[in-house]
Amino acid sequence: MATPTDITLYTAQTPNGIKTSILLAELGLEYKLHAIQMMQNEQKEPWFLEINPNGRIPALTDTFNGKPIRVFESGAILEYLVDRYDKDHKLSYPRDAAEHWEVTSWLMWQMGGLGPMQGQANHFKRYAPEKIQYGIDRYVNETRRLYRTLDTHLSKAPHGFLVGDRLTIADISCWGWVAAHAWAGVSLDEFTHLETWLQKLLKRPGFEKGRNVPSAHTVFDNNKLTEEELDKKAVEARTWVQGGMKNDAAAK
């Protein structure tokens, strides 16, 4: 039986977007869902900017001590949810445990490294109006380096999780990005421990439920496509990305 909450989640089907829905499923929390229409720029509308001034997903609202609260930035949302709703530490560690700070370290590593670098790999590989080989090589290679960091760490993890003996927000924050590796032009063939970890978490009911919010999670289909087919698939998003960049540049 899911636990009732006052949470409303505003999200879309992206590696950052599914972090929150996976954690909510793993915690067994009820919530309201608002699927943000990214391609229609709903995230730029004034009502949403009141929730996230940066105009990005995910974001959530809740009540805290009887008052409305907003939380934005995916890492902050993950920390908020476990701090408030995981009192039994099923998916976390107490703040006075060394593992808590290991989890925080990996979360910051993902937020400051894996996500931005793979995001730039996506941009230069799929969305840039021209193929700039230096940009592609720079960010694809950096993404591979970060994958290697994860793979090496997981090779020494006795329980198959990033930290200790349980799933944590460290794993959840990284999973959606690694699942989308093909879109960034990175193969997992050389990262056997990372592939094992990816598939291990995929078998969890919480991941299966949460990754398909607010729409079907289809990134694994990309593994079957050629580079030419992937580029064709990116055409619509490329136009949207370029339009958004022009609008941002013209904004006053």
C-alpha positions in Angstrom: 0.0 0.0 0.0 1.5 3.3 -1.1 2.0 6.1 1.5 -0.2 9.2 0.9 1.7 12.5 0.5 1.0 16.0 -0.8 3.7 15.7 -3.4 3.2 16.9 -7.0 5.9 15.9 -9.4 6.6 17.9 -12.5 8.7 15.9 -14.8 9.4 14.6 -18.3 11.1 11.5 -19.8 14.8 12.4 -19.5 17.7 11.0 -17.4 17.2 13.7 -14.8 13.4 13.5 -15.0 13.2 9.8 -14.1 15.4 10.0 -11.0 12.5 11.3 -8.9 9.9 9.0 -10.2 12.2 6.0 -9.6 12.9 7.1 -6.0 9.2 7.8 -5.3 8.4 4.2 -6.5 11.2 2.7 -4.5 9.9 4.6 -1.4 6.3 3.5 -2.1 5.0 7.1 -2.0 1.8 8.3 -3.6 2.0 11.6 -5.6 0.3 13.7 -8.2 2.0 13.8 -11.6 2.2 16.7 -14.0 3.9 15.7 -17.2 5.7 18.8 -18.5 5.4 19.2 -22.3 9.0 20.0 -23.0 8.7 20.4 -26.8 5.9 23.0 -26.2 8.2 24.8 -23.7 5.7 24.4 -20.9 8.7 24.6 -18.5 9.2 28.2 -19.6 5.7 29.3 -18.7 5.3 31.8 -15.7 3.4 29.4 -13.5 6.2 26.8 -13.7 8.9 29.4 -13.2 7.3 30.0 -9.8 8.1 26.4 -9.0 11.5 26.3 -10.7 13.0 29.7 -11.6 15.5 28.0 -13.8 12.8 26.6 -16.1 14.0 22.9 -16.0 12.6 19.6 -14.9 12.2 17.8 -12.5 10.6 19.9 -9.8 8.2 19.1 -7.0 5.9 20.7 -4.5 4.9 19.4 -1.1 3.7 20.7 2.2 6.3 21.2 5.0 5.3 22.0 8.5 1.9 22.9 7.1 3.2 25.3 4.5 3.8 24.8 0.8 7.4 24.0 -0.3 9.0 23.8 -3.7 12.2 21.8 -4.4 14.0 21.9 -7.7 17.3 20.5 -9.1 17.1 16.7 -9.2 19.9 16.1 -6.7 18.2 18.4 -4.1 14.9 16.5 -4.7 16.5 13.1 -4.1 18.1 14.4 -0.9 14.8 16.0 0.3 12.8 12.8 -0.3 15.1 10.4 1.6 15.7 12.9 4.4 12.0 13.4 4.9 10.4 10.1 3.9 13.1 7.4 4.5 13.3 7.5 8.2 14.0 3.8 8.4 17.0 4.2 6.0 15.9 1.6 3.6 17.5 3.6 0.8 19.9 5.8 2.8 22.2 6.0 5.7 22.0 8.1 8.9 23.8 11.4 8.7 26.3 10.3 11.4 27.4 7.3 9.2 30.4 7.5 6.9 28.3 6.0 4.1 26.0 9.1 4.1 28.9 11.2 2.9 30.0 8.6 0.4 26.4 8.8 -1.0 26.6 12.6 -1.1 30.0 12.4 -2.8 28.7 10.2 -5.6 25.5 12.3 -6.0 27.6 15.5 -6.4 29.9 13.6 -8.8 26.9 12.8 -11.0 25.4 16.3 -10.8 28.7 18.1 -11.5 30.3 15.5 -13.8 28.4 12.6 -15.4 25.2 14.6 -16.2 26.8 17.7 -17.6 29.5 15.9 -19.6 27.1 13.3 -21.1 24.7 16.1 -21.7 27.3 17.9 -23.8 28.2 14.7 -25.5 24.5 14.4 -26.5 24.5 18.0 -27.7 27.6 17.8 -30.0 26.7 14.3 -31.1 23.0 14.7 -31.8 21.8 18.3 -31.6 24.5 20.7 -32.9 23.7 22.2 -36.3 27.1 21.0 -37.6 29.4 18.2 -36.7 32.3 19.7 -34.7 34.6 16.7 -34.2 36.6 18.3 -31.4 33.4 18.9 -29.4 32.2 15.3 -30.0 35.6 13.8 -29.1 36.0 16.0 -26.0 32.7 15.1 -24.4 32.3 11.5 -25.6 35.8 10.8 -24.3 35.1 12.5 -21.0 31.9 10.5 -20.6 33.8 7.3 -21.2 36.3 8.4 -18.6 33.5 8.9 -16.1 32.0 5.5 -17.0 35.4 4.0 -16.3 35.4 5.6 -12.9 32.1 4.0 -12.1 33.1 0.7 -13.6 36.3 0.6 -11.5 34.4 1.5 -8.3 31.7 -1.1 -8.9 34.4 -3.8 -9.5 35.3 -3.4 -5.8 31.7 -3.1 -4.5 30.8 -6.4 -2.7 27.1 -5.8 -2.8 26.8 -4.4 -6.4 25.7 -0.9 -5.3 27.7 2.3 -5.4 27.6 2.6 -1.6 27.4 -0.1 1.0 24.8 -2.8 1.1 21.8 -1.1 -0.3 20.4 0.9 -3.2 20.8 4.7 -2.5 20.2 7.9 -4.4 23.8 7.6 -5.6 22.7 4.7 -7.8 19.4 6.3 -8.8 21.1 9.6 -9.8 23.5 7.8 -12.2 21.3 5.0 -13.6 19.2 7.0 -16.1 22.3 8.5 -17.6 24.1 5.2 -18.1 20.9 3.7 -19.5 21.0 6.3 -22.2 24.7 5.6 -23.1 24.0 4.8 -26.8 22.5 8.3 -27.4 25.8 9.8 -26.3 27.8 7.4 -28.6 29.3 5.4 -25.7 29.3 1.6 -25.7 29.2 -0.4 -22.5 31.2 -3.3 -24.0 34.3 -2.4 -22.1 32.5 -1.7 -18.9 31.3 -5.1 -17.7 30.7 -4.1 -14.1 28.7 -1.1 -15.1 26.6 -3.2 -17.4 25.9 -5.7 -14.6 24.9 -2.9 -12.3 22.6 -1.4 -14.9 20.8 -4.7 -15.5 20.7 -5.5 -11.7 18.8 -2.3 -11.0 16.6 -2.7 -14.0 15.1 -5.8 -12.4 13.8 -3.9 -9.4 10.1 -3.2 -9.5 10.7 0.4 -8.4 12.9 1.0 -11.3 10.6 -0.6 -13.8 7.7 1.5 -12.5 9.5 4.7 -12.0 11.5 4.8 -15.2 8.3 4.7 -17.3 7.0 8.0 -15.8 5.6 10.1 -17.3 5.9 8.1 -20.5 7.6 4.9 -21.7 11.3 4.7 -21.1 12.6 3.6 -24.5 16.3 4.4 -24.4 17.3 0.7 -24.6 15.8 0.7 -28.1 18.6 2.9 -29.2 21.0 0.0 -28.7 19.5 -1.6 -31.8 19.9 1.4 -34.1 22.8 2.4 -36.3 24.4 5.8 -36.0 22.6 7.0 -39.1 19.3 5.9 -37.6 20.1 7.6 -34.3 20.8 10.9 -36.1 17.5 10.7 -38.0 15.8 10.2 -34.7 17.3 13.3 -33.3 16.0 15.7 -36.1 12.9 17.0 -34.2 14.8 17.4 -30.9 17.6 19.1 -32.7 15.3 21.8 -34.1 13.8 22.3 -30.7 17.2 22.6 -29.0 18.4 25.1 -31.6 15.2 27.2 -31.3 15.6 27.3 -27.5 19.2 28.5 -27.8 18.1 31.3 -30.1 15.3 32.3 -27.7 17.7 32.3 -24.7 20.3 34.4 -26.6 17.6 37.0 -27.5 16.1 37.2 -24.0 16.5 40.4 -22.1 
